[in-house]
Amino acid sequence: MAHLSASKLTFSPAWGSMSSEDQTAEQVAALGIVTACGGEVKAQYVLTTDSCLFTVTEYPNEDAALKSALAITRRGAFVLTTQRAVSLEDFMGMDEEIRKIAGK
């Protein structure tokens, strides 16, 4: 089953000292890491009030998503905040099971 990952990307302090060529190379490298981990970017949005890039990426599994995020962060240009993305329909479908588990 595919894993959807939602990430907020901001820039590390190192980003500001990079040349525009180095910044482009980091962007290309990040997309290459996503691909190498079996991921496919499904949507990207700029969140102006948070000053970040919000990305939804589909991976083959949660481990692939984690490896991708850690590898991108390790390069040092970007800071990622990542979590599992669940469609509203799937989340609402969990309601009955969550109620049973919670006992309410």
KOLLUMPA-718461 format. One record per residue (C-alpha): x, y, z; residue number from 0; residue in one letter. Coordinates in Angstrom, 3 decimals. Layout:
<nodes>
+----------+----------+----------+-----+------+
!       c1 !       c2 !       c3 ! pos ! code !
+----------+----------+----------+-----+------+
!        X !        Y !        Z ! NUM !    A !
...
+----------+----------+----------+-----+------+
</nodes>
This chain:
<nodes>
+----------+----------+----------+-----+------+
!       c1 !       c2 !       c3 ! pos ! code !
+----------+----------+----------+-----+------+
!    0.000 !    0.000 !    0.000 !   0 !    M !
!    1.308 !    3.455 !   -0.878 !   1 !    A !
!    2.318 !    5.917 !    1.799 !   2 !    H !
!    1.499 !    9.616 !    1.423 !   3 !    L !
!    3.927 !   11.985 !    3.093 !   4 !    S !
!    3.189 !   15.659 !    3.788 !   5 !    A !
!    6.266 !   17.835 !    4.231 !   6 !    S !
!    6.870 !   21.470 !    5.089 !   7 !    K !
!   10.217 !   22.551 !    3.680 !   8 !    L !
!   12.075 !   25.595 !    4.950 !   9 !    T !
!   15.634 !   26.699 !    4.321 !  10 !    F !
!   18.575 !   26.064 !    6.616 !  11 !    S !
!   21.037 !   28.856 !    7.446 !  12 !    P !
!   23.429 !   27.329 !    4.876 !  13 !    A !
!   20.958 !   28.101 !    2.084 !  14 !    W !
!   21.539 !   31.855 !    2.296 !  15 !    G !
!   25.282 !   31.511 !    1.744 !  16 !    S !
!   24.913 !   29.293 !   -1.353 !  17 !    M !
!   25.256 !   30.596 !   -4.890 !  18 !    S !
!   22.209 !   30.342 !   -7.120 !  19 !    S !
!   23.904 !   27.430 !   -8.922 !  20 !    E !
!   24.415 !   25.604 !   -5.620 !  21 !    D !
!   20.804 !   26.273 !   -4.634 !  22 !    Q !
!   19.612 !   24.821 !   -7.934 !  23 !    T !
!   21.863 !   21.798 !   -7.438 !  24 !    A !
!   20.323 !   21.212 !   -3.985 !  25 !    E !
!   16.812 !   21.356 !   -5.428 !  26 !    Q !
!   17.757 !   18.855 !   -8.141 !  27 !    V !
!   19.445 !   16.615 !   -5.558 !  28 !    A !
!   16.356 !   16.654 !   -3.317 !  29 !    A !
!   14.111 !   15.593 !   -6.187 !  30 !    L !
!   16.650 !   12.918 !   -7.108 !  31 !    G !
!   16.527 !   11.548 !   -3.562 !  32 !    I !
!   12.724 !   11.384 !   -3.695 !  33 !    V !
!   12.947 !    9.427 !   -6.952 !  34 !    T !
!   15.717 !    7.148 !   -5.649 !  35 !    A !
!   13.472 !    6.252 !   -2.697 !  36 !    C !
!   10.616 !    5.376 !   -5.052 !  37 !    G !
!    8.713 !    8.590 !   -4.380 !  38 !    G !
!    6.600 !   10.706 !   -6.673 !  39 !    E !
!    5.686 !   14.310 !   -5.901 !  40 !    V !
!    1.886 !   14.600 !   -6.113 !  41 !    K !
!    1.426 !   18.293 !   -5.238 !  42 !    A !
!    3.439 !   21.312 !   -4.125 !  43 !    Q !
!    2.215 !   24.589 !   -2.676 !  44 !    Y !
!    3.896 !   27.691 !   -1.321 !  45 !    V !
!    2.431 !   28.571 !    2.091 !  46 !    L !
!    3.100 !   32.286 !    2.233 !  47 !    T !
!    2.137 !   32.799 !    5.878 !  48 !    T !
!    4.465 !   29.969 !    6.967 !  49 !    D !
!    7.208 !   30.897 !    4.461 !  50 !    S !
!    7.581 !   27.304 !    3.372 !  51 !    C !
!    6.990 !   24.842 !    0.567 !  52 !    L !
!    4.296 !   22.246 !    1.333 !  53 !    F !
!    4.697 !   19.003 !   -0.601 !  54 !    T !
!    2.619 !   15.835 !   -0.803 !  55 !    V !
!    4.699 !   12.897 !   -1.973 !  56 !    T !
!    3.688 !    9.288 !   -2.541 !  57 !    E !
!    6.202 !    6.603 !   -1.513 !  58 !    Y !
!    5.981 !    2.824 !   -1.677 !  59 !    P !
!    6.042 !    2.644 !    2.141 !  60 !    N !
!    6.738 !    4.650 !    5.293 !  61 !    E !
!   10.384 !    3.529 !    5.482 !  62 !    D !
!   11.068 !    4.954 !    2.016 !  63 !    A !
!    9.494 !    8.273 !    3.041 !  64 !    A !
!   11.615 !    8.432 !    6.192 !  65 !    L !
!   14.843 !    7.598 !    4.352 !  66 !    K !
!   14.094 !   10.258 !    1.759 !  67 !    S !
!   13.401 !   12.963 !    4.357 !  68 !    A !
!   16.521 !   12.084 !    6.341 !  69 !    L !
!   18.728 !   12.063 !    3.231 !  70 !    A !
!   17.407 !   15.440 !    2.058 !  71 !    I !
!   17.909 !   16.941 !    5.510 !  72 !    T !
!   21.419 !   15.460 !    5.777 !  73 !    R !
!   22.536 !   17.454 !    2.734 !  74 !    R !
!   22.113 !   20.587 !    4.855 !  75 !    G !
!   20.204 !   22.991 !    2.613 !  76 !    A !
!   16.652 !   22.207 !    3.703 !  77 !    F !
!   14.785 !   21.618 !    6.944 !  78 !    V !
!   11.844 !   19.229 !    6.610 !  79 !    L !
!    8.898 !   18.679 !    8.919 !  80 !    T !
!    7.252 !   15.511 !    7.674 !  81 !    T !
!    4.207 !   13.492 !    8.659 !  82 !    Q !
!    1.852 !   10.930 !    7.222 !  83 !    R !
!   -0.879 !   12.389 !    5.030 !  84 !    A !
!   -4.313 !   10.761 !    5.269 !  85 !    V !
!   -7.171 !   11.642 !    2.951 !  86 !    S !
!  -10.208 !   13.120 !    4.667 !  87 !    L !
!  -12.308 !   10.202 !    3.430 !  88 !    E !
!   -9.925 !    7.614 !    4.916 !  89 !    D !
!   -9.662 !    9.548 !    8.161 !  90 !    F !
!  -13.437 !    9.787 !    8.520 !  91 !    M !
!  -13.640 !    6.049 !    7.820 !  92 !    G !
!  -11.447 !    5.419 !   10.874 !  93 !    M !
!  -13.929 !    7.144 !   13.176 !  94 !    D !
!  -15.805 !    4.019 !   14.276 !  95 !    E !
!  -12.596 !    2.109 !   15.007 !  96 !    E !
!  -11.148 !    5.090 !   16.905 !  97 !    I !
!  -14.306 !    5.323 !   19.011 !  98 !    R !
!  -14.032 !    1.609 !   19.893 !  99 !    K !
!  -10.365 !    1.921 !   20.824 ! 100 !    I !
!  -11.045 !    5.038 !   22.912 ! 101 !    A !
!  -14.041 !    3.429 !   24.588 ! 102 !    G !
!  -16.238 !    6.433 !   23.716 ! 103 !    K !
+----------+----------+----------+-----+------+
</nodes>
